[in-house]
Amino acid sequence: MIAGALYMALGSMPLAFTVFTAVPLAMAGGVFALALRGIPFSVSAAVGFIAVSGVAVLNGLVLIASIQHRLDLSEEVGDAIFHGALERVRPVLMTALVASLGFVPMAISTGTGAEVQRPLATVVIGGLLTSTTLTLFLLPAVCRLLLRRQKADKDDHAAEGNSVRKTNLQAAE
C-alpha cells in the first residue's frame, strides 16, 4: 500500500523503491540503539520501528520529490540531485532533530511507565540518526545511479529509433 502511494506521488516505481532504501538503515539504527542501551525488544520497541520507518520514508520522499521537480524543470541529473538535496537539507534535519529531541525525555525517564517508554524512544532516536544520514548522503548517490541509468536507456532507445528512421529513409530512396 505504501509502495503504491509512493508510486502515485513519484510516478516511478524505481524511485519509489529508492525511497524505501532508508528503511533498512533506520531499522539497523534502532536495533543498534537497543543493543547499545541493553534494552530487550518489546512491543513498544516494535511501535518505535513502525514510527521511525514512517519518518524515514517521508524524509526520503521529500528529497526525491525535490530532485524530481528539478528534473522536470530540465536541469541536468547531477545538478538536480545536488541542488535538490541541498534545498532539502534543512527540512530533513529539522524533522529528525525535532522528533529525536522530543523523544529524549522518554529515553532517559526512570519513573512509572519508563520500561514501556524507553524502548520506543530508543528505537526512534537511533533509527532517525541513521536514516537521516542515509537520506542526506546515500539516497542522492543511489538516485544519481538510477537516474543516470534511466537517462542512458532513454538515449539508447532514442539512438535506436533514429537509426531505424535512417534505415527506412534509405530504403525509401
Sine and cosine of phi, psi and omega as CSV:
sin_phi,cos_phi,sin_psi,cos_psi,sin_omega,cos_omega
0.00,0.00,-0.69,0.73,0.01,-1.00
-0.93,0.38,-0.63,0.78,0.04,-1.00
-0.88,0.48,-0.64,0.77,0.04,-1.00
-0.90,0.43,-0.67,0.74,0.03,-1.00
-0.91,0.42,-0.64,0.77,0.05,-1.00
-0.92,0.40,-0.63,0.78,0.05,-1.00
-0.88,0.47,-0.68,0.74,0.02,-1.00
-0.91,0.42,-0.59,0.81,-0.01,-1.00
-0.96,0.28,-0.61,0.79,-0.10,-1.00
-0.98,-0.20,-0.39,0.92,-0.01,-1.00
0.96,0.27,0.24,0.97,-0.04,-1.00
-0.50,-0.87,0.82,-0.58,0.02,-1.00
-0.94,0.35,-0.65,0.76,0.06,-1.00
-0.87,0.50,-0.63,0.78,0.05,-1.00
-0.93,0.37,-0.58,0.81,0.05,-1.00
-0.89,0.46,-0.67,0.74,0.03,-1.00
-0.95,0.32,-0.47,0.88,0.08,-1.00
-0.89,0.45,-0.64,0.77,0.04,-1.00
-0.88,0.47,-0.59,0.81,-0.01,-1.00
-0.93,0.37,-0.24,0.97,0.00,-1.00
-0.91,0.42,-0.29,0.96,0.02,-1.00
-0.96,0.30,-0.43,0.90,-0.10,-1.00
-0.92,0.40,-0.74,0.67,-0.01,-1.00
-0.87,0.49,-0.61,0.79,0.01,-1.00
-0.94,0.34,-0.57,0.82,0.08,-1.00
-0.89,0.45,-0.66,0.75,0.04,-1.00
-0.90,0.44,-0.69,0.72,0.01,-1.00
-0.88,0.47,-0.65,0.76,0.04,-1.00
-0.89,0.45,-0.63,0.78,0.05,-1.00
-0.92,0.40,-0.68,0.73,0.03,-1.00
-0.90,0.43,-0.70,0.72,0.01,-1.00
-0.88,0.48,-0.67,0.74,0.00,-1.00
-0.90,0.43,-0.65,0.76,0.06,-1.00
-0.88,0.47,-0.71,0.70,-0.01,-1.00
-0.91,0.42,-0.64,0.77,-0.01,-1.00
-0.88,0.47,-0.62,0.78,0.00,-1.00
-1.00,-0.01,-0.09,1.00,0.01,-1.00
0.94,0.33,0.53,0.85,-0.01,-1.00
-0.98,-0.18,0.78,-0.63,0.01,-1.00
-0.96,0.28,0.38,-0.92,0.06,-1.00
-0.92,0.40,0.66,-0.75,0.00,-1.00
-0.54,-0.84,0.02,-1.00,0.02,-1.00
-0.89,0.45,-0.65,0.76,0.01,-1.00
-0.92,0.39,-0.53,0.85,0.09,-1.00
-0.92,0.40,-0.62,0.79,0.04,-1.00
-0.89,0.46,-0.64,0.77,0.06,-1.00
-0.90,0.44,-0.62,0.79,0.06,-1.00
-0.89,0.46,-0.63,0.77,0.04,-1.00
-0.89,0.45,-0.64,0.77,0.04,-1.00
-0.90,0.43,-0.70,0.71,0.00,-1.00
-0.90,0.44,-0.71,0.71,-0.03,-1.00
-0.93,0.36,-0.52,0.85,0.07,-1.00
-0.90,0.43,-0.65,0.76,0.03,-1.00
-0.89,0.45,-0.70,0.72,0.01,-1.00
-0.92,0.39,-0.63,0.78,0.01,-1.00
-0.89,0.45,-0.69,0.72,0.03,-1.00
-0.91,0.41,-0.66,0.75,0.01,-1.00
-0.89,0.46,-0.70,0.71,0.03,-1.00
-0.89,0.45,-0.65,0.76,0.06,-1.00
-0.90,0.44,-0.65,0.76,0.03,-1.00
-0.90,0.45,-0.67,0.75,0.03,-1.00
-0.86,0.51,-0.70,0.71,-0.02,-1.00
-0.93,0.37,-0.75,0.66,-0.04,-1.00
-0.91,0.41,-0.61,0.79,0.03,-1.00
-0.89,0.45,-0.62,0.79,0.04,-1.00
-0.91,0.42,-0.69,0.73,0.03,-1.00
-0.90,0.44,-0.69,0.72,-0.01,-1.00
-0.90,0.43,-0.61,0.79,0.05,-1.00
-0.87,0.49,-0.68,0.74,0.01,-1.00
-0.92,0.38,-0.58,0.81,0.07,-1.00
-0.91,0.40,-0.60,0.80,0.05,-1.00
-0.90,0.43,-0.42,0.91,0.05,-1.00
-1.00,0.05,0.23,0.97,0.08,-1.00
0.94,0.33,0.50,0.87,0.12,-0.99
-0.98,0.19,0.44,-0.90,0.10,-1.00
-0.91,0.42,0.42,-0.91,-0.07,-1.00
-0.84,0.54,-0.77,0.64,-0.03,-1.00
-0.88,0.47,-0.69,0.72,0.01,-1.00
-0.92,0.39,-0.65,0.76,0.00,-1.00
-0.89,0.46,-0.65,0.76,-0.01,-1.00
-0.94,0.35,-0.72,0.70,-0.02,-1.00
-0.89,0.46,-0.79,0.61,-0.04,-1.00
-0.94,0.33,-0.57,0.82,0.04,-1.00
-0.91,0.41,-0.67,0.74,0.03,-1.00
-0.92,0.38,-0.66,0.75,0.01,-1.00
-0.90,0.44,-0.61,0.79,0.00,-1.00
-0.92,0.40,-0.49,0.87,-0.09,-1.00
-0.97,-0.26,0.15,0.99,0.03,-1.00
-0.87,0.49,-0.77,0.64,-0.06,-1.00
-0.89,0.46,-0.75,0.66,0.02,-1.00
-0.87,0.50,-0.64,0.77,0.00,-1.00
-0.92,0.39,-0.71,0.70,0.02,-1.00
-0.90,0.44,-0.65,0.76,-0.01,-1.00
-0.92,0.40,-0.64,0.77,0.04,-1.00
-0.87,0.49,-0.74,0.67,-0.01,-1.00
-0.93,0.38,-0.67,0.75,-0.04,-1.00
-0.91,0.42,-0.70,0.71,-0.01,-1.00
-0.90,0.44,-0.71,0.70,0.00,-1.00
-0.91,0.42,-0.69,0.72,-0.01,-1.00
-0.89,0.45,-0.74,0.67,0.00,-1.00
-0.91,0.41,-0.53,0.85,0.04,-1.00
-0.92,0.40,-0.47,0.88,-0.02,-1.00
-1.00,-0.03,-0.13,0.99,-0.02,-1.00
-0.85,0.52,-0.73,0.68,0.03,-1.00
-0.86,0.52,-0.59,0.81,0.04,-1.00
-0.93,0.37,-0.60,0.80,-0.05,-1.00
-0.94,0.35,-0.49,0.87,-0.05,-1.00
-0.97,-0.26,0.08,1.00,-0.04,-1.00
-0.93,0.37,0.49,-0.87,0.02,-1.00
-0.77,-0.64,-0.01,1.00,-0.07,-1.00
-0.99,0.16,-0.31,-0.95,0.00,-1.00
-0.88,0.47,0.76,-0.65,0.02,-1.00
1.00,0.08,0.01,1.00,-0.05,-1.00
-0.90,0.44,-0.52,0.86,-0.02,-1.00
-0.92,0.40,-0.32,0.95,0.07,-1.00
-1.00,-0.02,-0.60,0.80,-0.07,-1.00
-0.97,0.24,-0.64,0.77,-0.09,-1.00
-0.85,0.53,-0.73,0.68,0.00,-1.00
-0.88,0.47,-0.68,0.74,0.01,-1.00
-0.88,0.48,-0.76,0.65,-0.03,-1.00
-0.91,0.41,-0.63,0.78,0.00,-1.00
-0.89,0.45,-0.70,0.71,0.01,-1.00
-0.89,0.45,-0.71,0.71,-0.04,-1.00
-0.90,0.43,-0.72,0.69,-0.02,-1.00
-0.90,0.44,-0.76,0.65,0.01,-1.00
-0.89,0.45,-0.68,0.73,0.00,-1.00
-0.91,0.41,-0.63,0.78,0.01,-1.00
-0.94,0.35,-0.58,0.82,0.04,-1.00
-0.88,0.48,-0.73,0.68,-0.03,-1.00
-0.97,0.26,-0.65,0.76,-0.03,-1.00
-0.94,0.35,-0.53,0.85,0.05,-1.00
-0.92,0.39,-0.66,0.75,0.07,-1.00
-0.86,0.50,-0.71,0.71,0.02,-1.00
-0.89,0.46,-0.73,0.68,-0.05,-1.00
-0.87,0.50,-0.64,0.77,-0.08,-1.00
-0.99,0.11,-0.46,0.89,-0.09,-1.00
-0.91,-0.41,-0.76,0.66,-0.10,-1.00
-0.99,0.13,-0.63,0.78,-0.03,-1.00
-0.86,0.51,-0.70,0.72,0.08,-1.00
-0.88,0.48,-0.58,0.81,0.02,-1.00
-0.92,0.39,-0.70,0.72,0.05,-1.00
-0.89,0.45,-0.66,0.75,0.02,-1.00
-0.89,0.46,-0.65,0.76,0.02,-1.00
-0.88,0.48,-0.72,0.70,0.02,-1.00
-0.87,0.49,-0.72,0.70,-0.04,-1.00
-0.90,0.43,-0.74,0.67,-0.06,-1.00
-0.94,0.35,-0.60,0.80,0.06,-1.00
-0.91,0.41,-0.61,0.79,0.04,-1.00
-0.92,0.40,-0.68,0.73,0.04,-1.00
-0.89,0.46,-0.65,0.76,0.01,-1.00
-0.91,0.41,-0.66,0.75,0.03,-1.00
-0.89,0.45,-0.65,0.76,0.05,-1.00
-0.90,0.44,-0.65,0.76,0.04,-1.00
-0.90,0.44,-0.70,0.72,0.01,-1.00
-0.89,0.46,-0.64,0.77,0.03,-1.00
-0.90,0.44,-0.67,0.74,0.01,-1.00
-0.92,0.39,-0.62,0.78,0.03,-1.00
-0.92,0.40,-0.68,0.74,0.03,-1.00
-0.91,0.41,-0.61,0.79,0.04,-1.00
-0.90,0.43,-0.67,0.74,0.03,-1.00
-0.90,0.43,-0.63,0.77,0.03,-1.00
-0.91,0.42,-0.65,0.76,0.00,-1.00
-0.93,0.38,-0.57,0.82,0.06,-1.00
-0.92,0.40,-0.67,0.74,0.03,-1.00
-0.89,0.45,-0.68,0.73,0.01,-1.00
-0.89,0.45,-0.65,0.76,0.01,-1.00
-0.90,0.44,-0.68,0.73,0.02,-1.00
-0.90,0.43,-0.64,0.77,0.04,-1.00
-0.91,0.41,-0.66,0.75,0.00,-1.00
-0.92,0.40,-0.62,0.79,0.02,-1.00
-0.93,0.36,-0.56,0.83,-0.02,-1.00
-0.95,0.31,-0.47,0.88,0.00,-1.00
-0.97,0.26,0.00,0.00,0.00,0.00
